[in-house]
Amino acid sequence: MTALSSTLDPGSATHTANQDAMLAKLDELEAEHAKAIAGGGDKYVARHHQRGKLLPRERIELLIDADSPFLELSPLAGWGSDFAVGASVVTGIGVVEGVECVLVANDPTVRGGTTNPWSLKKTLRAQEIARENRLPLISLVESGGADLPTQKEIFIPGGQVFRDLTRLSKAGIPTIALVFGNSTAGGAYLPAMSDHVVMVKQQSKVFLGGPPLVKMATGEESDDESLGGADMHARTSGLADYYATDEHDALRLGRRIVARLNWRKLGLTPTAAEPPKYDEEELLGIVPPDLKTPFDPREVIARIVDGSEFDEFKPLYGGSLVTGWARLHGYPIGILANARGVLFSAESQKAAQFIQLANQVDTPLLFLHNTTGYMVGKEYEQGGIIKHGAQMINAVSNSTVPHLSVLMGASYGAGHYGMCGRAYGPRFLFAWPSAKSAVMGPQQLAGVLSIVARAAAEARGAPFDEDGDAAMRAAVEGQIEAESLPTFLSGRLYDDGVIDPRDTRTVLGLCLSAIHNAEVKGTTGYGVFRM
């Protein structure tokens, strides 16, 4: 391969200004992550500890292998909503006894760990990741069930949690439930539909109806332990496969279950990997605060791929899109990266061909976003930009090799689709704090609305309200700007997390390792390409 040569000057005023802007965004991001880590706040955390219980991240830390990484997913879920940041559940990928597993841990310090609309979406996304990448799923359960005030948004779609558990089992993907507290009502089916169940002495409570409901329904007097305690389920009902004396013992048993799975990856074994030749710290100063200013994505590629080596495909054709081959932590990968924002016909056709080639050789694809979308205008419409963009989107839609997406800068319009946005099923999608995504830029969207309103007034023969138009444009620009930010989008689970640019190589390496638990296989069929 050919090593990339960087022209970046880390000491320049431009790089320093870009870096300062990125660091400011990272400080804001850290403040939001801190809210998720804080859970329900000091009062409820202290009460939980006083009961002799561990917090969800403490449980995860003890469950995964010592000094191994934990890739937390969707930590900002619920941001901007009426619910706590993090949505009362922690999800991610961790290594247990050498096996990469998806972990889903309820946070009982946040409204008793009850499931709200965002925690449901977050849990379903974690289960999707387990299914697509063939990763064992471990549920660390302590939840009061549904958040009753929002049951209308939870009850109907919530059944998918249990359906997905059974489908994971059918696919040969192990599911393990470690029950640390409440798992009641509909939640009782979570351990019931898991392959392996561990319950904790005098802590686990698993029943369809608690003592008050049983009293109301049947007149029967009962207590938590006889109705659904760990001892009863271990000795009488048989729902518990393993009986733990305390939380630490439950986590030990969980590790032993994974150790006995005899798990084997079906994908490639990575080759030895050289680090990039350029400092990852320099990633902080590449993306300008004003996303209208272009930047060379090769500078990013040089700081994330093995040895900074990159064999560029069609380097002299379709220059607004960089395509080529590299390795990342020893895994082969094809890269598509926006160079100058706009996608023209040549870039679209180049992308479609490159995606086909990657599928021929079973190579995952990485999409690095900084696009304002496909080019508009009479010349480009007559030149076939619609059908050429459709070719690219067709290729992305029907490609079966795993896709990874990172939003570095802009990701607007149909360019977001062509570069494998959330709706196109990337295995993982992350954003940098500098990213923005919407149907178009705020100024463009407000301007379009203004032009339409002006034309409508002229058609009616009515005077146009210039002051009202200016107010409208300002309001719309503010709204779209706020709704384009990565915290807003991440809060709605349109990505799997907002990451520090310096962590990009590590995060992608963890994802590629997880992906290769399953076979990586390309397709030869794409449907009809309009020529």
N, C-alpha and C positions, 0 to 999 in steps of 0.2 A: 504494500500500500504506500501511498504518498503522504508524507507528513505535511500538515498544513503549516504555512508560515503566517504568523500573526503580525499585523501592522498596528496593533493597539498600543497606545502610549499611556500606561497607567499613571504617569505623572502629569498628563495634560490637564488643563483647566476643564475641558469638556468631560473627561473621565471622572475627575473629582466631583464635578457638579452632579453627574449622573449617579455616582456612588452615594453622595450625601442624600439625594432624593430617595434612593432605594433604601438606605439605612433608616430614614424617617418612616417609610412605609413599613419596614420590618418592625420598628418599635411599636407602631400602631397594631400590627398583627400580633405581636407578642402579648399586648394588653388583652386582646380578645381571646387568645389561647389560654391566658391565665384565668379567665372567667370559666372556661370549660374545666380546667384542672381544679378550680375551687369548689366545684360541685354545688351543693346546696348552701354553702357558706359555713363559717366557723362553728356556728351553733349546732348545726346538724352533723357536721363532720365530727365534732367533739362527742356528741351523743352516740354516734355510731361506734367510735373507738371505745367509749365507756362500756358499751355492750360486749366488748371483746371481739369486735368484728373488724375486718380489713376493708379498706376502700378498694374500688374496682381496679385502679392502677397498681395498688399494692398487691392485689391478687395476681394480676397479670405479671408483675415483676417476679413473683415467686414461682409462677407457673412456667415461664419461658426459661430457656437455658441461660446460665450465668454469663454475663457480659455479651449477650447476643442482642441484636437490634430489635426494636419493635416499631414497625411502620404503622403509625396511627392514621386512620382514615376518617374523613369527614369530621374533623374536630370542631368545626364551626357550624355544624348542623343546627338549625333553628335560629341562627343569628338574625336579628331584626324582627323576630316574631315575639309573641307573648310568652314564649317558653325559654328556659335557661339555655345559654350557649352550650352546645354539646348534646342537647336533647336527651339528657338523662341516660345515656348509654355510651360506652366506649367500644369502638371497633378497630380492628387492625390485623396485621399479619405478624406473627411471632414464631420463633423456632422453639419447638418443644421436643426434647429428645432427638434433636437433629432433623425433625420434620417440620416443614413450614405449614402452619395452621392459621386459619381465620379465627379470631377470638372476638366474641361478643359478650360484653360485661355490663350488666345493669348497674346504675349508680343509685343506690337506695337513699342517698342523702338528698336527692332532688325529687321531691314529691313522692317519696317511697319507691322510686324507680319505676313509676307508672309509665305506661306507653302512651305518648302523644303522637300527633300526626307526623312530626319530624323524626322521632325515634323509630316509628314504624318504617318510614322511608329509609332511614339509616340502616336498620336491621335487614331490610330486604336487599339493600345494596350489598351488604356484607355477604349475605347468602348467595347473591348473584356472583360475586367474586369467587366464592368457594366453588360454586358449580362450574363456572367457565374455566377456572384454572386448576380444577381437580385438587382442592386443598381440603383436608379434614377441618371440620367446624367444631369448635369448642364453645359452648354457651356457659357463661358464669352467671348463674341465675339468682337474682334477688329482686323481685318486682311485685308490686301490689296489683298488677294487671293493667287494665285500660284506664286511662285518664277519663273518668266518667263524663265530665262536662263536654268533652270533645268526642264522645263515643260515636256520633254520627259519621265522623271522618275516619274512624278506626275499625269499627266492627266489621263492616263488609270487606274492605281490602285486607284486614288483619288476618283473615283466614289463610292468606298466601304464605305466611310464616310457617304454618304447620304443613301445608302442602309441599313447600319447598324442602322441608326437613325430610319428608318421606321420599321425595324425588332424589335428593342427595344420596340417601341410603340405597335406593334402587340403582343409582349409577355407580355404586361401589365406593362412594365417598363417605368415610366414617363421620358420624355425628356423636358428640359427647356432651352431656349435660352435667355440670357440677352445680348442685343446688345448695346455696348458702343461706337461704331464707325463704320468704314467700314465693310460691309459684302456684297461684290459686286461680280459681274460675277457669276461663279459657286458657290461661297460662299453664294450667296443669298438664295440658297436652304437649307442652314443649319437652319436658322430660319423657313423657309417654311415647313421643314420636322420635326420640333420639335412640341411637343404637346402644349407647352405654350411659348409665346413670349412676352418679355418686351423690349420696345425701349425707348431711352432717347431723350428728347426734344433738338433739334438743335445739336445733336451729332450723332445719328444713321443715317447711309446711306446704304440703302438696295435696290440695283437695279441690273438687269442683265447687263445693259450697262450704263456707265456714260455719262454725257453730251457730251464729245468729240466723243464717239462712236455713240451716237444717231445722232449727227450732221452729221457724216460721212455716216451713214447707211440710214438715212431718210431725212436729211436736216432740221430736227426740232430743234429749239432753246429751251433749257431747263436749269434748274439749279438743284443742288443737292437736295434741299428741296422739290421742286415740283415733282421731279423724284423719290425720294426714301427716303425722310426724315421721321422722326417719326410722325410728325403731319399728313402727307399725309396717311401713312399706318394705323394710328389710326382712321382717319376720313373717308378715301376714299377707299383704297384697302382692308382694314380689315385684313392685315397681322399682325399688332400689336394687341395683346390681352390686353396689359397694356401699359399705357403712363406715363413714369416717368419724373419728372421735372428735375432731375439731377442724377448723379451716385449713390449717397447715397439712393435716393428714389428707384432707380432700384434694388439695393441690398435688400432694405426693401421689395419690391414687390416680389422679388425672394424668400425670406424667407416665406412670406405669402402663396405663391403658394405651397411650400413644406409642410407648416403647414396644408394645406387643402387636402393633398393627402390621409389622413387617412391610412398611411403606416403601415403595420404590418410585422414583421419578421416571416418566416415560419420554421426556425430552432430552435435549443435548446436554452433555457434560461440558462446562465452559473450559476454554483453554487458559493458559497462564495469561495474566493481564498486566500490561505496563500502565502506569499512571499517565495522565496527559502531560505534555511537555510544558504546559502553561499553568499558572497559579489559578486555582478556583476562586480565590478572593477577587480576581479581576472581573469575574462575572457580575459583580455588583455595579460596575460602571459602564456596562455595554448598552443597556436600554435607556434611551433618553426619557425624561419626564413627559415631554411632548411627543406623543406617539405618531405625530405627523412627520417627525424626523426619522428617516430610515437608518437602519444599522445593518451591518453585515452578519448574518447568522453563522458564517464560518468561524467567527470569533467565539461564538458559543460552542459550536461543534468541537473546536480545537481544545476546549477546556473540559469536555465531558467524555470524549471517546478515548479508547486505549491508545496510548502513544501519540495522541493527536493525529492519528493516521486516518485518511479519508480519501477514497477513490471516487471522484466526482463523476457523475453520469450526465452526459450532454452538457458540459460546462459552457459551451458557446451558444446554446440554444435555449430560449425561454429563460432569460437571465433573472427574472423576478422570482424564480423558484429554484432553490438549490436542492439537487438530489444526488445521492451517492451511497456508498457502502462503507461500513466501519465495524468495529467490535466495541462492545461496552461491557466491562467486567468479564471479558472472555466470551461473550455471546455475540454471534453475528447479528447485524441489524442494518436495515435500510432506512435512510433518513430523507424526509422531505421538509424543507425549511423555507419559509417566505423571506425573500431578500428585499424587495422594494414595495411590499404591501399589496399591490394590485395583481390579480391573476388575469392574464391574457389568454388567447387561444393557444399559443405555443406552450405556455406553462401548463395549461390544462391537459393537452395531449401528451406532453412529456410526463406528467404525473401519472396519467392512465397507463402508459407503457411501463413506467417504472414499477407501479403497483403489480402489474401482470408479471413482470420479471421476478419480483420478490416472491410471488406465489409459486412460480415455477421452481424456485429453489428453497421453499419452505423457510423463509426468513422474515422475522417480525419487522414491523415498520414503526418508526418514530416520527411523529408530526410535530414540528416546532412552529407555532402560530405567530404570525405578525402580519395579518392581512386585512385590508379594507373590503375585500370581496372581489367579484369578477367585474371586469371593465365594462362600463356602459358608454353609450354614444352611438350615433348612426353608423359610423365606419365599422365599429366593432360588432354591432348587431348584424349588419349586412355581411360581415366576415364570418359569422357563425359562432359568436361567443356563447350563445345559449346551448347549442348542441355540443360544443367542445367542453363547456363546463359540465354538461350532463354526462359526457364520457368519463370525466374525472370522478364525479359523484357516483356513477354506476360502478366504476372500479373499486372505489372505497366501500360502497355498500355491499358488494358481493365478494370482496376479498375475505379469505378465511384465515390468513395468518394473523397472529395477535397484533393489535395496534396499541401504541402508547401515544398520548397527546400531552404536550406541555404548552400552555398559553403564556407566551413571553410578553407580548405586546397586544396589539389590536387583534380581535377575532370577530369581524363584523360580517353580516349578511350571509349569502350563500357560500362565501369563502370559509366560514366556520364549518359548514357542512362538508365541503370538499376536502378540508383539512382534518376530517374525522372528529367533529364535535361530539358532544354527549349523545345526541340522538343516533349517532352512527356506531355506537357500541364499542368504543375503545375499551380494552381490558382495564386500563387505568388512565385517568385524566387529571392532571395537576395544573395549577396556575401559579405564576409568579405574582408578587404584590403589584407589579407594574401592569398587569394584564387588564384588559377591558373587553367586554363582549356584549353585543346587542345587534338588533336588526340593521342598524347603521349608526354612524357617529351622532352625538347629540345635536351639533350644529346643522348637520345635513337633515336629520329627521325634523327638527323644528322648522328649517327652511322649506322643506317639502310641504308641511302643513300650512305654512304661510302662503306659499304660491297657490295652493289649492283654494284656500280661503279668499285670496285676492281675485282669482279667476271666477269664483262663484259670485262674489260681489259685483264684478263687472258684468257678468251674465244677467244679473238681476237689475242692473242699472242703478245699484245702490252705492253710496259712498263707502269707501274702505276706511275702517277705524285703525289708523296708524298706531295710536297709543295702545289700543287693545291688542293689536298684533304684536307690538314690542313686548308687552306684558306676557302674552301667550308664549312667545318664543323663549323668553327668559325662564318661564315656569317649566316648559317642556324640556329645555336644555338641562335644567337642574334635575328634573325627574330622571331623564335618561342617563345622565352622568351618574347619579346615585345608584341606579339599577344596573349599571354596567360594571361596577366595581367588583373585585374578586370576593370581598367579604360577603356582599349581597348574594352573589351567584353561588358561593360555597355554602352559605346558609340554607340554600334551597337544594343542595346536593347536586348542582350542575357540574361539580368537579369532585374529586376525591380528597381535596385539600389544597391549601395555599402554602407553597413551600419557599424556603430561602433559596435563592438561585445557587448558592454555594453547595447546597445539598442535592442538586439535581442529579449528578452522577451516581451518588449513593442511592437515592430513591429509585432511579431507573434500574440500577443494578439489582436492588431487592425485588423490584417488579419482574424483571426478566428471569430471575431465579425462580420466583413463584410461578410464572407462566410456564416454565419448562417442567412443572410437575405433570402436565398433560402433554400429549403429542402435539407438535407444531406441524400443521399440514396446510398447504396452499390449495387453492381451487383452480380449475381449468374452465369453469363456466361463469359467464358474466351477464347473460341475457343479451339483448340486442343493443349494440352500440350504434347510435345514429351517426351516419358518416356524412 
